[in-house]
Structure formats: structure tokens, C-alpha cells
Amino acid sequence: SLVPLGSVEELLATYDSQRRELPPPVVVWEWGWTKSAETWNGRAAMLAVLVLLVLEVTTGEGFLHQWGVLPSVH
């Protein structure tokens, strides 16, 4: 059955006695190849790609054409 046998208080007491303490949160920014840095790097890259895609769709020209790297094909 899906309903546990016994009282809720016993289940909570067992859960509380087996729970481990969580490590304290890191307050200082860690430099280097850390998971946090890579997560923010990925978020920034996704945002940049989205902005470039919106600019290309709204203007009809690609990023390199807008900056004058490639000649316009009008």
C-alpha cells in the first residue's frame, strides 16, 4: 500500500534522527573552473545567442553583416 503503517510522529522522528547537516553555503565567489562559474558562463552564452537571433530576425541581416565584416547582399 502507499500509506505507511504507523504514526506520523514515528516517521518524522526517524527522518529527523537520520538527517545529516547540510554544509554551510559558500559566500565568496570561487575563481577558476568551478561549477558555478561554468553555469554563469553558459547562461551568458545562451543570452548572447538569443539576442543575436532576435537581432537577425528583426533586421533581416546577420551579425557579421551588421558590423560590416561581410558586405550586405541587398
Protein Blocks (a to p, Z undefined) as FASTA:
>chain_A
ZZdgddfklmmmmmmmmpccdddddfbdcedjdfklmmmmmmmmmmmmmmmmmmmmmnop
afklmnomaccfZZ
